[in-house]
């Protein structure tokens, strides 16, 4: 199932700045074949639901490698069965 996801991953217990961890996650997302756009509070990703979930797992595994012992995730999904729709389509519809 193709979806547009909003993914937010927050490493817990690492201090007030999470920038180094976000950079590590961003590198994994950027290296994936999925279309993704980072925003101030997370990342929009479009693709197959299973591929997006696997990507989130890779991000969590990288944080574990960096010593993060607790991670808070939020993910929301949007899908359409009546037509194919991209992130760009969704934005264009309200412009």
ChimeraX attribute file (.defattr): number of C-alpha atoms within 10 A of each C-alpha:
attribute: neighborCount
match mode: 1-to-1
recipient: residues
	/A:1	10
	/A:2	19
	/A:3	22
	/A:4	23
	/A:5	22
	/A:6	21
	/A:7	19
	/A:8	19
	/A:9	20
	/A:10	18
	/A:11	20
	/A:12	13
	/A:13	11
	/A:14	13
	/A:15	7
	/A:16	7
	/A:17	9
	/A:18	13
	/A:19	9
	/A:20	10
	/A:21	19
	/A:22	18
	/A:23	11
	/A:24	14
	/A:25	20
	/A:26	18
	/A:27	12
	/A:28	15
	/A:29	22
	/A:30	13
	/A:31	8
	/A:32	13
	/A:33	9
	/A:34	15
	/A:35	14
	/A:36	19
	/A:37	15
	/A:38	15
	/A:39	10
	/A:40	6
	/A:41	11
	/A:42	17
	/A:43	18
	/A:44	19
	/A:45	23
	/A:46	23
	/A:47	17
	/A:48	15
	/A:49	17
	/A:50	12
	/A:51	16
	/A:52	23
	/A:53	14
	/A:54	12
	/A:55	18
	/A:56	20
	/A:57	12
	/A:58	15
	/A:59	21
	/A:60	22
	/A:61	14
	/A:62	16
	/A:63	21
	/A:64	14
	/A:65	10
	/A:66	12
	/A:67	11
	/A:68	16
	/A:69	13
	/A:70	13
	/A:71	13
	/A:72	10
	/A:73	11
	/A:74	10
	/A:75	15
	/A:76	11
	/A:77	14
	/A:78	11
	/A:79	16
	/A:80	12
	/A:81	9
	/A:82	6
	/A:83	7
	/A:84	10
	/A:85	16
	/A:86	18
	/A:87	16
	/A:88	8
	/A:89	10
	/A:90	11
	/A:91	9
	/A:92	9
	/A:93	7
	/A:94	6
	/A:95	5
